[in-house]
Amino acid sequence: MAVTSSKTNIPPKRSTAQRIERALVEEISAGELSPGQRLDEAGLAIRFGASRTPVREALSRLTAQGVLIAGQERGAFVSEYTREQLSQIFETMHEIESACARIVSQRLDLLARTEIETAQSECLSAAELGDKKAYLRANEAFHMAIYKATGNPYITEIASEFRRRTGPFRAKKFLSHQDLLDSANSHQALINDIFSEDSATASQGMRAHMTESFMQALKAN
């Protein structure tokens, strides 16, 4: 009998460029890097303990995704949008997120349910502590758990891309401890709608959730 290697299910190790890209994406999505902020190749190389080559590769990938805009010199800038552009992006996100909720309601399994509930628990904990940085990261993880639960990597990637682009703008709406609490508590109604396993209820619930979120973000920007 052939012996199966214990390493079979171990995910491949990320390259330095991928590690840098992931870190920057998380910071942009959580609003830790502001629209228009310059990312300097030399500074990033020092920060991540890497040469400029993987830094340049990571910035190039994010520029291709529209998350960054290439600068004239070495480096890049976090993308900025006009209110009109932001409104159009939010409109697109509105449709994609609603589709994700509809699909998840029909495909939900125990693992996906657990991951969504765990992400929500982390949102509540961060909100109760008034930790904005932790909440923004937990909130991104919550929505990513919903995307992942669709079981469709293509729609997951599309939805994720729009969240990466709009992170700094959505982060501006959280001005107080109460804002964090209200956001975290609003997730529960959405979870109930998705877990109802009724596609119409799930889609409508996500539409209501995202409409409120986007209106607040537009006011803050």
Summary of the structure (lengths in Angstrom):
residues: 221
radius of gyration: 18.5
end to end distance: 62.9
largest distance: 64.3
contacts: 677
relative contact order: 0.14
helix: 71%
strand: 4%
